[in-house]
Amino acid sequence: MTSSFQPWHMMEAKLIQVIHEIPGVATYDFELEDTPTPYQFAPGQFNMLYVPGVGEAAISLSGMTGTVLHHTIREAGNVTHDIARCQPGSTFGLRGPFGSLWPMAACAGNDLILAAGGIGLAPVRPVIYEVVKNPETYGKLTVLHGARTASGLLYTRQYADWRQAGIAVETIVDHADNTWFGQVGVITQLLNRCTIQRPSDTILMTCGPEIMMHFVAKTALARGIPAQQIYVSLERHMNCAIGLCGHCQLGPTFVCKDGPVYRYDQIAPFMKVEGL
Ligand SMILES: Cc1cc2nc3c(=O)[nH]c(=O)nc-3n(C[C@H](O)[C@H](O)[C@H](O)COP(=O)(O)OP(=O)(O)OC[C@H]3O[C@@H](n4cnc5c(N)ncnc54)[C@H](O)[C@@H]3O)c2cc1C
């Protein structure tokens, strides 16, 4: 975010490509038409995507290639259903980037574990790109990805490239069909099995259903990763994205500006409170 960042400034975003990922989920590539300054984001941040006449939704950046912004979106309700019906050439409004960052500076020299459930792999994909781009900065990266079924595993077309870059990619599904020959179970099993050579120099980032992140964090603690080195990315319904409207309040924080990425030890007491 630059110092001239204007949170209410709605940029025009042109849809240039749609990649169908898994049922109900696609990656949408946007080019910005009228940026006051070159658009930049950091891993973990999100944009507010506006469909004229329908509304806005918070969507994480799942990457950026040159000037092209990637958003991986699951059809959930009004805005996302509408986006899914749009063709390349359609234009949208876009505000951002907003929110806190995955701790890339703190990751330097450390081993990294990403634990992502379902579409939770989208907000952590920029971390993978950053490690691929600057491998000398970071230790070993392990990506653990779980989904309900094999057809829910995201970005499978990229795993070979990531493995080629030295990243360990492990997948697991809750339910196997007759096309699946991999591991069956929950993501904490992957975390329990993976080699953690130096837990005190390992940073774990997790994104997915909140109950999954809770158990991932618990397992990580049991494996010796300190609580201050565990980060979660939380979702709450939000409107303004700048901490004014109060929709996304979580305890003493607003997910839109204090999150979505939180240090686990700081947010854990509020994650546990039903309805907060
Ligand atoms: C920081 C952040 C990053 C996100 N990143 C992504 C991403 O990368 N990709 C992605 O697909 N999604 C992402 N989301 C989730 C996305 O913002 C929501 O799914 C959003 O609600 C979709 O908007 P919609 O209008 O399509 O659906 P909505 O109309 O908002 O409906 C979505 C679902 O939420 C329910 N709902 C609506 N309002 C409320 C409410 N006030 N309280 C409880 N439930 C409600 C609806 O019944 C429906 O089941 C992110 C959310 C946050 C906060």
The ligand as a Gaussian input file, in Angstrom:
#p B3LYP/6-31G(d) Opt

LIG

0 1
 C      -10.357000     -11.121000       4.068000
 C      -11.224000     -12.042000       3.252000
 C      -10.694000     -12.671000       2.154000
 C      -11.497000     -13.512000       1.384000
 N      -10.948000     -14.116000       0.301000
 C      -11.706000     -14.899000      -0.477000
 C      -11.155000     -15.500000      -1.634000
 O       -9.974000     -15.348000      -1.956000
 N      -11.971000     -16.255000      -2.392000
 C      -13.301000     -16.467000      -2.064000
 O      -13.989000     -17.163000      -2.802000
 N      -13.841000     -15.914000      -0.972000
 C      -13.082000     -15.134000      -0.171000
 N      -13.632000     -14.551000       0.940000
 C      -15.033000     -14.848000       1.274000
 C      -15.980000     -13.931000       0.535000
 O      -15.729000     -12.573000       0.869000
 C      -17.407000     -14.290000       0.963000
 O      -17.728000     -15.581000       0.520000
 C      -18.411000     -13.270000       0.458000
 O      -19.486000     -13.242000       1.359000
 C      -18.923000     -13.578000      -0.917000
 O      -19.854000     -12.573000      -1.273000
 P      -21.234000     -12.938000      -1.980000
 O      -21.986000     -11.679000      -2.147000
 O      -20.982000     -13.763000      -3.189000
 O      -21.919000     -13.877000      -0.952000
 P      -22.891000     -13.448000       0.281000
 O      -24.171000     -12.935000      -0.289000
 O      -22.122000     -12.593000       1.169000
 O      -23.177000     -14.853000       0.867000
 C      -22.129000     -15.800000       1.167000
 C      -22.625000     -16.747000       2.256000
 O      -22.577000     -16.071000       3.512000
 C      -23.862000     -16.009000       4.092000
 N      -23.988000     -14.674000       4.696000
 C      -24.253000     -13.505000       4.073000
 N      -24.219000     -12.476000       4.943000
 C      -23.954000     -13.009000       6.156000
 C      -23.754000     -12.477000       7.470000
 N      -23.871000     -11.181000       7.736000
 N      -23.435000     -13.337000       8.486000
 C      -23.305000     -14.652000       8.246000
 N      -23.473000     -15.221000       7.018000
 C      -23.790000     -14.409000       6.012000
 C      -24.820000     -16.246000       2.963000
 O      -26.032000     -16.820000       3.450000
 C      -24.044000     -17.202000       2.064000
 O      -24.131000     -18.513000       2.540000
 C      -12.844000     -13.736000       1.738000
 C      -13.382000     -13.098000       2.865000
 C      -12.584000     -12.268000       3.623000
 C      -13.161000     -11.601000       4.815000

